Amino acid sequence: MGEVATSPRRSRISPEREAELYEAVLDLLREVGYEGLTMDAVAARTRSSKATLYRQWGGKPELVARALRHNKPVSMADIDTGSLRGDFEAMVARSDDCRMEEDAALMRGLFHAIHDNPELHRALRDLLIEPELTGLNELLRRAVARGEIAADNPALEYVIHMLVGGFAAREIIEERPADQEFLRSYIDAVILPALGV
């Protein structure tokens, strides 16, 4: 017998409708969290059939990860100002304080859910985390090529850890979310000096 051909899912949904669906998923996540979010609830909220949702996205983990990916205003891969400081400034400026607070609340709930949901972890890693890591690594590679950072600087491999740490630590230590002012100050005081900039 020949192999069964598998083809990628094809989008029959308009970009506007897709954006509507993703916004509804994010609204539900904010309201009930990952565990409480069901495909039935998404179907009801968006006046879609559950079959369409499964056919298009395969399941809840991928749908949630794609909704979060769609929610990002700019990808790290799209930032190239010509300087590392400028790139970090563009990264901070791409989202306002209100949106950062909403995103932080969403991510807090998802980080808790990741521990019990390996499929969610995999989907977030594949669709959200890896593309951003790739974009950050490219941003840093360009800074090395421009001579802004020494290629053998040991802090290079920890930039993502420093960024995530800044977000998490502000909430844990100060009980308030990271905002643009905090991130600018943190980048200037911690990340850029660690990189020798």
SEMARSE-863762 format. One record per residue: x, y, z of N, C-alpha, C in turn. Coordinates in steps of 0.2 Angstrom, whole numbers, padded with zeros to 4 digits, always signed. Layout:
<dodrens>
XYZXYZXYZ/...
</dodrens>
This chain:
<dodrens>
+0004-0006+0000+0000+0000+0000+0004+0006+0000/+0002+0011-0004+0006+0018-0004+0005+0022+0003/+0009+0026+0004+0009+0031+0010+0003+0035+0009/+0000+0037+0015-0006+0041+0015-0003+0048+0015/-0005+0052+0010-0002+0059+0009-0005+0063+0014/-0001+0067+0018-0004+0072+0023-0003+0079+0020/-0007+0083+0020-0006+0090+0018-0008+0095+0024/-0004+0100+0024-0005+0105+0029-0012+0108+0029/-0015+0110+0035-0022+0112+0035-0022+0119+0031/-0027+0120+0027-0028+0125+0023-0033+0130+0026/-0031+0136+0026-0035+0141+0029-0041+0143+0024/-0047+0142+0027-0053+0144+0023-0056+0150+0027/-0053+0153+0032-0055+0158+0036-0052+0165+0034/-0055+0170+0033-0052+0176+0031-0048+0179+0037/-0043+0183+0035-0039+0186+0040-0042+0189+0045/-0048+0193+0043-0052+0197+0048-0055+0192+0053/-0058+0186+0050-0062+0181+0054-0057+0178+0059/-0051+0176+0056-0046+0173+0060-0044+0178+0066/-0043+0184+0065-0041+0189+0070-0047+0189+0076/-0053+0189+0073-0059+0189+0078-0058+0183+0082/-0057+0177+0079-0057+0171+0083-0051+0171+0088/-0045+0174+0086-0040+0174+0091-0041+0179+0097/-0044+0184+0095-0046+0189+0101-0051+0186+0106/-0056+0182+0103-0061+0178+0107-0057+0173+0112/-0052+0170+0109-0048+0165+0113-0044+0168+0118/-0041+0174+0117-0038+0178+0122-0042+0180+0127/-0048+0183+0125-0053+0185+0130-0055+0179+0135/-0057+0173+0132-0058+0168+0136-0053+0166+0141/-0046+0166+0138-0041+0164+0143-0040+0169+0149/-0042+0176+0147-0042+0180+0153-0047+0179+0158/-0053+0177+0155-0059+0176+0159-0058+0169+0163/-0056+0164+0160-0057+0157+0163-0050+0153+0164/-0045+0156+0161-0038+0153+0161-0038+0147+0156/-0032+0144+0156-0031+0139+0151-0036+0133+0152/-0036+0130+0158-0039+0124+0160-0047+0125+0159/-0049+0131+0160-0056+0132+0159-0059+0134+0152/-0054+0135+0148-0055+0136+0141-0057+0130+0137/-0062+0129+0134-0064+0123+0130-0065+0125+0123/-0065+0120+0119-0066+0121+0112-0073+0123+0111/-0078+0120+0115-0085+0121+0115-0086+0129+0116/-0082+0131+0121-0083+0139+0123-0081+0143+0117/-0075+0141+0114-0073+0145+0109-0078+0145+0103/-0081+0139+0102-0085+0138+0096-0092+0143+0098/-0094+0143+0104-0100+0146+0106-0098+0154+0105/-0093+0156+0108-0091+0163+0108-0090+0166+0101/-0088+0162+0096-0086+0164+0090-0091+0162+0084/-0096+0159+0087-0101+0156+0082-0098+0152+0076/-0094+0148+0079-0090+0143+0074-0092+0136+0076/-0091+0131+0071-0092+0124+0073-0086+0122+0076/-0086+0117+0081-0080+0114+0084-0076+0110+0079/-0080+0107+0074-0076+0104+0069-0072+0108+0065/-0074+0114+0064-0070+0119+0060-0064+0121+0064/-0065+0122+0070-0059+0124+0075-0054+0118+0075/-0056+0112+0076-0051+0107+0076-0048+0106+0069/-0052+0106+0064-0049+0106+0057-0044+0111+0056/-0045+0117+0058-0040+0123+0057-0034+0123+0061/-0035+0121+0068-0030+0122+0073-0028+0115+0076/-0031+0110+0075-0029+0104+0078-0031+0103+0085/-0032+0108+0089-0033+0107+0096-0032+0113+0100/-0034+0113+0106-0033+0119+0111-0026+0122+0111/-0021+0117+0112-0014+0120+0113-0012+0124+0107/-0013+0122+0101-0011+0126+0095-0015+0132+0094/-0021+0131+0095-0026+0137+0095-0023+0143+0099/-0022+0141+0106-0020+0146+0111-0013+0149+0109/-0008+0145+0107-0002+0147+0105-0002+0152+0099/-0006+0150+0094-0007+0154+0088-0011+0161+0089/-0015+0161+0094-0019+0167+0096-0014+0172+0100/-0009+0169+0104-0004+0173+0107+0001+0176+0102/+0003+0172+0097+0007+0174+0092+0004+0179+0088/-0002+0179+0086-0006+0184+0082-0006+0190+0086/-0006+0190+0093-0007+0196+0097-0001+0200+0098/+0005+0197+0096+0011+0201+0096+0011+0206+0091/+0012+0213+0093+0012+0218+0088+0018+0218+0083/+0024+0216+0085+0030+0216+0081+0034+0210+0084/+0037+0206+0079+0041+0201+0081+0048+0204+0081/+0052+0200+0086+0059+0202+0087+0063+0202+0080/+0061+0197+0076+0064+0197+0069+0063+0203+0065/+0058+0207+0066+0057+0213+0062+0060+0219+0064/+0064+0218+0070+0067+0224+0073+0074+0225+0070/+0076+0230+0067+0083+0231+0065+0084+0239+0064/+0086+0242+0069+0087+0249+0069+0094+0251+0067/+0099+0247+0067+0106+0248+0066+0110+0249+0072/+0107+0248+0078+0111+0248+0084+0108+0244+0089/+0112+0241+0094+0109+0236+0099+0104+0240+0104/+0106+0246+0106+0102+0250+0110+0096+0252+0107/+0096+0254+0100+0090+0256+0096+0086+0250+0096/+0088+0244+0095+0084+0238+0094+0081+0236+0100/+0084+0237+0106+0081+0236+0113+0075+0241+0114/+0077+0247+0112+0072+0253+0113+0066+0251+0109/+0067+0249+0102+0061+0247+0098+0057+0241+0101/+0061+0237+0104+0057+0231+0107+0053+0233+0113/+0055+0238+0117+0051+0240+0122+0045+0245+0120/+0047+0249+0115+0041+0253+0112+0036+0250+0109/+0037+0244+0107+0032+0240+0102+0025+0239+0106/+0025+0239+0113+0019+0238+0116+0018+0243+0122/+0012+0245+0123+0011+0250+0128+0010+0247+0135/+0010+0251+0140+0010+0248+0147+0004+0244+0148/-0002+0246+0146-0008+0242+0147-0008+0235+0144/-0005+0235+0138-0005+0229+0134+0000+0224+0138/+0006+0227+0140+0011+0223+0143+0008+0220+0150/+0004+0224+0153+0000+0221+0159-0004+0215+0157/-0008+0216+0152-0013+0211+0150-0009+0205+0148/-0004+0206+0144+0000+0200+0142+0004+0196+0147/+0006+0200+0152+0009+0197+0158+0004+0193+0162/-0002+0195+0163-0007+0191+0166-0009+0185+0162/-0009+0185+0156-0010+0180+0151-0005+0174+0152/+0001+0177+0152+0007+0172+0152+0008+0169+0159/+0006+0173+0165+0006+0170+0171+0002+0164+0171/-0004+0164+0169-0009+0159+0169-0006+0153+0165/-0003+0155+0159-0001+0149+0155+0005+0146+0157/+0010+0149+0161+0015+0146+0164+0013+0141+0169/+0008+0143+0172+0006+0138+0177+0003+0132+0174/-0001+0133+0168-0004+0127+0164+0001+0123+0161/+0007+0126+0159+0012+0122+0155+0015+0116+0159/+0015+0116+0166+0018+0111+0170+0014+0104+0169/+0007+0105+0168+0003+0099+0167+0001+0098+0160/+0003+0102+0155+0001+0101+0148+0007+0101+0144/+0010+0096+0143+0016+0096+0138+0014+0098+0131/+0008+0096+0129+0006+0099+0122+0006+0106+0122/+0004+0109+0127+0003+0117+0127+0011+0119+0127/+0015+0116+0131+0022+0119+0131+0025+0118+0125/+0024+0112+0121+0027+0111+0115+0024+0117+0110/+0018+0118+0110+0015+0122+0105+0017+0130+0106/+0018+0132+0113+0020+0138+0114+0028+0139+0112/+0031+0133+0113+0038+0134+0112+0039+0134+0104/+0036+0130+0100+0036+0130+0093+0034+0136+0090/+0028+0139+0092+0025+0144+0089+0026+0151+0092/+0028+0152+0098+0029+0158+0101+0036+0159+0103/+0039+0155+0107+0046+0155+0110+0051+0155+0105/+0051+0149+0101+0057+0148+0097+0058+0154+0091/+0052+0156+0088+0053+0162+0084+0056+0168+0087/+0054+0170+0093+0057+0175+0097+0064+0174+0098/+0066+0168+0101+0073+0167+0102+0077+0168+0096/+0074+0165+0090+0078+0166+0084+0079+0173+0082/+0073+0177+0083+0074+0185+0082+0079+0188+0086/+0079+0186+0093+0083+0189+0097+0091+0187+0096/+0092+0181+0094+0098+0179+0092+0101+0182+0086/+0097+0184+0081+0098+0187+0075+0100+0195+0077/+0096+0198+0081+0097+0204+0084+0104+0205+0087/+0106+0200+0091+0112+0200+0095+0118+0198+0090/+0117+0194+0085+0122+0192+0080+0124+0198+0076/+0119+0203+0074+0120+0209+0070+0125+0213+0075/+0123+0214+0081+0127+0218+0086+0134+0216+0086/+0135+0209+0086+0142+0206+0086+0145+0208+0080/+0142+0208+0074+0145+0209+0067+0147+0216+0067/+0143+0221+0070+0144+0228+0070+0150+0230+0075/+0152+0225+0079+0157+0226+0084+0155+0229+0090/+0148+0229+0091+0145+0232+0098+0146+0227+0104/+0147+0221+0102+0147+0216+0107+0153+0211+0105/+0157+0209+0110+0163+0205+0108+0159+0198+0107/+0162+0194+0102+0159+0188+0100+0159+0183+0106/+0164+0184+0110+0165+0179+0116+0163+0181+0122/+0158+0186+0122+0155+0189+0128+0151+0183+0131/+0152+0181+0137+0148+0175+0140+0141+0177+0142/+0139+0184+0142+0132+0186+0144+0128+0185+0138/+0131+0184+0132+0127+0183+0126+0121+0178+0126/+0123+0172+0129+0119+0166+0129+0114+0167+0135/+0114+0172+0139+0109+0174+0144+0105+0180+0144/+0105+0183+0138+0101+0189+0137+0093+0187+0138/+0091+0181+0135+0084+0180+0135+0082+0178+0143/+0087+0175+0146+0086+0174+0154+0085+0181+0157/+0090+0185+0156+0089+0192+0159+0083+0196+0157/+0080+0195+0151+0074+0199+0149+0068+0195+0153/+0068+0189+0153+0062+0185+0156+0063+0187+0164/+0069+0186+0166+0070+0188+0173+0067+0195+0175/+0069+0200+0171+0066+0206+0173+0059+0207+0173/+0055+0204+0169+0048+0203+0169+0046+0200+0175/+0048+0194+0177+0046+0190+0182+0048+0193+0189/+0054+0196+0190+0056+0198+0196+0052+0205+0198/+0050+0209+0193+0047+0215+0195+0040+0213+0199/+0037+0208+0196+0030+0206+0199+0032+0203+0206/+0036+0199+0206+0038+0195+0212+0040+0200+0218/+0045+0204+0216+0048+0208+0221+0044+0214+0223/+0042+0218+0218+0038+0224+0219+0031+0223+0218/+0028+0218+0216+0021+0216+0216+0018+0221+0211/+0021+0222+0205+0018+0226+0200+0021+0224+0193/+0018+0225+0188+0020+0222+0182+0026+0227+0179/+0030+0224+0175+0035+0227+0171+0031+0232+0166/+0034+0238+0166+0031+0243+0161+0037+0246+0157/+0036+0250+0152+0041+0253+0148+0046+0256+0152/+0045+0260+0157+0050+0264+0160+0054+0259+0164/+0052+0254+0167+0056+0249+0171+0060+0245+0166/+0057+0243+0160+0061+0239+0155+0067+0243+0152/+0066+0250+0151+0071+0254+0148+0077+0254+0153/+0075+0256+0160+0080+0256+0165+0084+0250+0166/+0080+0244+0166+0083+0238+0167+0088+0236+0161/+0086+0237+0155+0090+0236+0150+0097+0240+0150/+0096+0247+0152+0102+0251+0152+0106+0249+0158/+0103+0247+0164+0107+0246+0170+0110+0239+0170/+0107+0234+0167+0108+0227+0168+0111+0223+0161/+0107+0224+0156+0108+0220+0150+0114+0223+0146/+0113+0229+0144+0118+0232+0140+0125+0232+0144/+0126+0234+0150+0132+0233+0153+0135+0226+0153/+0130+0221+0154+0133+0214+0154+0136+0212+0147/+0133+0216+0142+0135+0214+0135+0141+0219+0133/+0143+0223+0138+0149+0228+0137+0147+0233+0132/+0141+0235+0132+0139+0241+0128+0138+0247+0132/
</dodrens>
